[in-house]
Amino acid sequence: MFIYNVTVNINDEVHNEWLTWMKQTHIPDVMKTGCFVDSQMVKVLYVEDEGHTYSIQYKFLEMPDIERYQKDFAPTLQAEHTQKFKDKYAAFRTLLQVID
């Protein structure tokens, strides 16, 4: 099992709008791609940065799943996020392998 982790720091001024949009629109759209088997969103605590920081974790079974997502779906989904919240967030992505 693997995890595609997206860490996002979102500005205070759009935090509530972003959180609602992530829960109601973006995460469901990512899951509809069929590339992931589960997802969760967690708030990162005790961050010294301004704003709010979240980790959105999408679980997938095999590397071809994330490769398909990144090739066929990520560009459009990430562009929607950027268009809606431009200059109001910082994000980075990591791939993780579950050991146990």
C-alpha positions as CSV (number, residue, x, y, z in Angstrom):
1,M,0.0,0.0,0.0
2,F,1.2,3.5,-0.8
3,I,0.1,7.0,0.2
4,Y,0.0,10.1,-2.0
5,N,0.3,12.9,0.5
6,V,-0.5,16.5,-0.3
7,T,0.4,19.1,2.4
8,V,-1.3,22.4,2.0
9,N,-0.9,25.6,3.9
10,I,-4.0,27.8,3.3
11,N,-4.3,31.5,4.1
12,D,-6.7,32.6,6.9
13,E,-8.8,34.7,4.6
14,V,-10.0,31.7,2.4
15,H,-9.6,28.9,5.0
16,N,-13.3,28.2,5.5
17,E,-14.1,28.4,1.8
18,W,-11.1,26.1,1.0
19,L,-12.0,23.6,3.6
20,T,-15.6,23.3,2.4
21,W,-14.5,23.1,-1.2
22,M,-11.9,20.4,-0.4
23,K,-14.4,18.2,1.5
24,Q,-17.4,18.7,-0.9
25,T,-15.7,19.0,-4.3
26,H,-12.0,18.4,-4.7
27,I,-11.4,15.2,-2.6
28,P,-14.6,13.6,-4.0
29,D,-13.3,14.5,-7.6
30,V,-9.9,12.9,-6.8
31,M,-11.6,9.8,-5.5
32,K,-13.8,9.5,-8.6
33,T,-10.7,9.0,-10.7
34,G,-10.6,5.4,-9.4
35,C,-6.9,5.6,-8.8
36,F,-7.2,5.6,-5.0
37,V,-8.9,3.2,-2.5
38,D,-9.2,5.6,0.5
39,S,-8.5,9.1,1.6
40,Q,-8.3,11.2,4.7
41,M,-7.7,14.8,5.6
42,V,-5.8,15.7,8.8
43,K,-4.9,19.1,10.3
44,V,-1.2,19.6,11.1
45,L,-0.9,21.0,14.6
46,Y,1.7,23.3,16.0
47,V,2.9,24.8,12.7
48,E,4.8,28.0,13.0
49,D,3.6,29.2,9.6
50,E,0.7,31.6,9.3
51,G,-2.6,30.2,8.1
52,H,-3.7,26.6,8.5
53,T,-1.9,23.4,7.4
54,Y,-3.5,20.2,6.3
55,S,-2.3,16.8,5.0
56,I,-4.6,15.2,2.5
57,Q,-3.7,11.5,2.1
58,Y,-4.8,9.3,-0.7
59,K,-4.1,5.6,-0.5
60,F,-3.4,3.5,-3.5
61,L,-2.3,-0.1,-4.1
62,E,0.3,-0.1,-6.9
63,M,2.6,2.5,-8.5
64,P,0.8,2.3,-11.9
65,D,-2.2,3.8,-10.0
66,I,-0.4,7.0,-9.1
67,E,1.3,7.2,-12.5
68,R,-2.1,7.1,-14.1
69,Y,-3.4,9.7,-11.7
70,Q,-0.5,12.0,-12.4
71,K,-0.7,11.6,-16.1
72,D,-4.5,11.6,-16.7
73,F,-6.1,13.5,-13.9
74,A,-3.7,15.6,-11.7
75,P,-3.0,18.4,-14.2
76,T,-6.7,19.3,-14.5
77,L,-7.5,18.9,-10.8
78,Q,-4.5,20.9,-9.7
79,A,-5.3,23.6,-12.2
80,E,-8.8,23.9,-10.7
81,H,-7.3,24.3,-7.2
82,T,-4.8,26.9,-8.4
83,Q,-7.4,28.9,-10.3
84,K,-9.7,29.0,-7.3
85,F,-7.1,29.7,-4.6
86,K,-4.3,31.4,-6.5
87,D,-1.7,33.0,-4.3
88,K,-3.6,31.9,-1.2
89,Y,-1.8,28.6,-0.5
90,A,1.5,26.7,-0.6
91,A,1.5,23.0,-1.3
92,F,3.9,20.1,-1.6
93,R,3.4,16.5,-2.5
94,T,5.1,13.3,-1.3
95,L,4.8,9.6,-2.0
96,L,4.9,7.3,0.9
97,Q,5.1,3.5,1.2
98,V,3.2,1.8,4.1
99,I,5.5,-0.6,5.8
100,D,3.1,-2.3,8.3
